[in-house]
Amino acid sequence: MSINSIGTVLRIAFIAFGLVAVWYLSISGIYFLISVLFGLKFSFSITGLLFSAVMFLRMFFPKNVFV
């Protein structure tokens, strides 16, 4: 592989990681605020389930992609 293709693959990986990190941090932040406000127990497994549900919905119902 040439240097250009390695750079392109790394750029794609960093963008994908960044998008996943932003979505995960925003979902866990909202869940943390809700758990603090309502006195619920914060759990990373519930955060993972919420993240999976949001990603599933984003994959199959992308309303703002082709608008």
C-alpha positions, -999 to +999 in steps of 0.1 A: +000+000+000+012+035-008+015+063+017-016+080+003-038+049+008-026+044+043-033+080+051-068+077+037-075+045+057-063+062+089-084+093+082-115+072+077-108+053+109-103+085+129-135+100+115-155+069+123-140+067+158-147+103+164-183+100+153-189+070+175-172+088+205-193+119+200-226+098+199-216+077+229-205+107+250-237+126+242-259+096+250-241+088+282-242+125+292-279+127+287-284+094+305-262+106+334-282+138+338-315+119+338-301+094+363-289+122+386-322+142+383-345+112+390-322+093+414-317+063+391-287+041+392-262+048+365-251+017+346-227+013+317-246-016+304-277+006+301-256+032+284-244+005+259-280-006+253-291+030+247-261+036+224-270+004+204-306+015+201-297+049+188-272+035+163-298+010+151-323+038+146-297+060+129-289+032+105-324+025+094-341+058+098-317+085+085-342+113+081-317+141+075-294+123+050-311+130+017-332+160+026 
